Amino acid sequence: MLTDLLRRTEEPNRRQFLEYAAKSCLGVTAFPLLSQFAHAAPSGGDPVKAKNVIYLFMSGAMSHLDTFDIKQNSDVRGETEGIKTKVPGMQFGSLLPGLATHADKMAVINSMYTETGDHEGARYLMRTSYKEISSIRHPHMGAMAIHMHGRRNRMLPDNVVVNPEARHPAAGYLDPGTSPLPVGDPLRGLENTKAPEYLTEDSFHRRIDLINKFDKNFQNKFKQTKVDAYNNFYQQASTLLSSDELKVFDLSEEEQAVRDEYGMDRFGQGCLLARRLVEKNVRFVEVSIGGWDMHTDIYEKLPDALGRIDKAVSALLTDLEQRGLLKDTMVVLTTEFGRTPRINQNAGRDHHPAAFSSFLAGAGIKGGQVYGASDEEGKYTIDDPVAVSDFNATIATAMGLDLTKEIIAPNGRPFRVAHDGAPISKILA
């Protein structure tokens, strides 16, 4: 159900909000067990260092050669110059001056690779560690974290996706209560959360009572966990809707100067919303931004695209650090694959899965380093290659998720949080 909602970029109407709020935010399918899971310690795995994760996804395949893997003396460099960072010997692209000042917090991985060169397949693999198959849908990391650690927020969701993409894997085969709450546009916040003017609170509760009377015989005859869970739909969702906790989604409560620091666009405000959510103990927040599929005129498009990223992510890292949140929050920036070293005939770069870059920063990470390397053209990884499952295993380890635990899906097959990936020990704190 939530996957269907994520396939649409528009915000759901009020009734849909009530339904997925009850499932996603309140986890009604497991609500009777909420109290025992709310403060549960992780079972197995390493100690939790990254209590929260902000996962920034560059959809469309961001160029590694123009960002974090600069080939200064190669003719594949294009128009991007290298600039110094806060870490001696560490270079970023010239369009990332803000992030260059945060290099000491970052572990940049320049040796990532994948075997998947199509966008949809690579995005799915990046978010789940598994290739997409027809028989099952795998969950993404935020859903896995709730499944393994349990819930920790009573009102707010533990899993949020901002600017959701079509075909996001969401909860996959896991309980719908682990699904992310989608925020279609952070500039608009959560829409359809206020009752229409004609519907008073008293008349709303009368309608709920009437529904319960109609359903009483059915509920008594079919006493099941899922039926009981759905009985709590509107009661629990209406509690959320009347809660002050919903204010976290209202960015107008922030000073305009702070909003301007992040940038008044969907990605910048999405990063600001992510900071507000982790302040409220939300475990996993994904913020996506598209537009990176630059087959043509790449150097006309990069200044705006990288300018937004540099501004927003620099503001996010600064803000998290100043508020004391970075010690408990891991910031991840990644994409589905890289782009070709050679500029094509249309002045762009094409799909290139054999090498790309990502970075991790903050909680659980040893910053100030570059891990792995690609060859002199940025075509292949030649030093410490990192598969997608290894990257995800590193995130999962910092979150204290048990990499060895097998979860049996409805089709009877066992799956693990990061498939067969091994964490990168050199970058883990």
Helices and strands as residue ranges (DSSP letters): H 2-6, H 14-20, I 21-25, G 28-33, H 34-37, E 52-58, G 64-66, E 82-84, E 91-93, H 97-100, G 103-105, E 106-113, H 119-128, H 141-149, E 159-162, G 176-178, E 181-183, H 201-221, H 225-231, H 233-241, G 244-249, G 251-253, H 256-262, H 266-279, E 284-289, H 298-322, E 329-335, E 338-339, E 351-352, E 356-362, E 369-371, E 373-374, E 381-383, E 386-387, H 388-398, E 407-408, E 414-415, G 425-427
